[in-house]
């Protein structure tokens, strides 16, 4: 691992060759740039024990892979779509929770 990778507070994408993340029962997903087309959204995952993002995913497909590493079944893509109220407010990012099935 190079110095830049050691200094990053999260793992960009799924290509780091790093150890697997812990297995939380709940993950927050921050979806950024929701005013742009869905293909330009980014997703950051946060566990309840971390203040910094765990992973940055540049697509829904990468987010699904990330959630699978936590043992979670990804919700459908529409789960991450802003609500009409959020769209009316012109929000730039939204937060959604994902739980591991019991």
N, C-alpha and C positions, 0 to 999 in steps of 0.2 A: 504494500500500500504506500502511495507516495504522500508527501507532506500535505499537498492540497486536499487529498481525500481525508487525512486525519483531522484537518481543520474544519471540514464541513459538518454542520450540525445535523444533517440528515443525509440519507442515501439517495442520490439522484437516480431515478428510474430503477430498473431491476438488474443493472449490469455491473454491480460493484464487486462481486465475488466475496462479499462480507458474510459474516455469520448470520444465521437466521434471526429475525426479531423475536422477542419474547411473545408468548401467546396470551394476549389480553382478552377479556371477555367483551370489551366494548372499545370501539375506535371512532374518533371524530374524523370526519372528512371535510376539509375546507375546499370548496370548489371556487376557483378564481377566474376572473374575466368572463363572467357569465353573460355579459352584454355582447360578447363576440359570438361567432358561430361555435357550435359545440366542439368542432374539431380543433379549436384553439384554446379550449379550457384546460386548466391544470388542476390537479388534485393533490392535496397534501394531507397525509394521515397523521393523527396525533393519538397517542394512547393516554389513558387517564393518569399515568405515572410520569409522563414526559411533558415538559414545557415547550420543547423544540419539536418541529415536525420529524417524524420517523422516516418518511419517504416522500419524494416528490414524483408524481406520476404525470406524464405528459399526454395521456390518453385514457379513455375508459378501459381499454384493454389492459394497459399497465396497472391501472387501479385494481382490476379484477385479479391480476396476478399477485399484487401486493396483499389484497385481502385474503387470498388463498393461503399465503404464507402465514397468516394469523389463524388459519383454520376456519375462516368465515366464508359464507356463501355471499357473493356480491348481489346487491339488489339490482333490479333492472335499471337501465340507463335513465328512464324517466324519473326515478326516485331522486336524481340529482338535478332535475330541471327546476329552475326558480318558479315559485308559485306566482299567480297573477298579482298578488299583493307585493311580492318582492320585485317583480318586474315593474310595477307601477312606481315603486320607490326609486327605481334606477340603481339598484344595488350592483356592486362590482363583484362581490363574493358572497357565498352562502355556506352554511354549516349544516351537515347532516350526520346523524349518528348511525353506526352499524354495529349490531350485536351478533355475537356468536350464537348459533342455535343451541338449545339445550337438549 
